[in-house]
């Protein structure tokens, strides 16, 4: 995310039909990291999402999620918090103080699911996401998706005839770690990394 790719978002589609989002510095060895204050995204047209649920709960002890807003094209920011720079369906605010974006959050994660049904990558407009960083001291900066890489396309042995791989030419696809009780088959097309 961002022109210099300072934040990476890894999105994993779980076998249970959930989407796990992990936001972290692209370069963990950098001297300083952006303070992640907000994430905004849209639900794709035609999605069968009835009700979105989030883990952790807002203001849960030990976690960074401090507020959630959801309204069809009705979320543009948070009171005294990160502003999206546009209208989105969903906004999440992160901080270390309840109900605010105060405090340094260089990395965070959350899980998204729906009831009834399950979620997949196609239900979220991943390429249109926005991350707001460093908004506590000033207006902050709105980061857009600046690159998505599909490592399978860099592999000469990869099968590029899969329409999903061709469609997501800029998305990083990796495997979800196997469950302890499952056999040797790994799931393909189970995670996206975006910088």
QUISUL-V416419 format. One record per backbone hydrogen bond with DSSP energy under -1.0 kcal/mol. NH is the residue of the N-H (numbers start at 1). CO is the residue of the C=O. If there is no record, write none. Layout:
NH_CO + NH_CO
This chain:
2_144 + 5_2 + 7_1 + 8_24 + 9_194 + 10_22 + 11_192 + 12_20 + 13_190 + 14_18 + 17_14 + 19_112 + 20_12 + 21_110 + 22_10 + 23_108 + 24_8 + 26_6 + 30_27 + 36_105 + 37_132 + 38_132 + 39_92 + 40_130 + 41_90 + 44_123 + 47_44 + 53_113 + 55_111 + 59_65 + 60_57 + 63_60 + 66_93 + 67_93 + 69_91 + 71_89 + 74_71 + 75_88 + 78_82 + 81_78 + 84_76 + 88_75 + 90_41 + 91_69 + 92_39 + 93_67 + 94_37 + 95_64 + 96_102 + 97_102 + 100_97 + 108_23 + 110_21 + 111_55 + 112_19 + 113_53 + 115_51 + 119_17 + 123_120 + 124_121 + 125_42 + 126_124 + 129_126 + 130_40 + 131_143 + 132_38 + 133_141 + 134_35 + 141_133 + 143_131 + 153_150 + 158_155 + 166_162 + 167_163 + 168_164 + 171_168 + 182_179 + 190_174 + 192_11 + 194_9 + 195_147
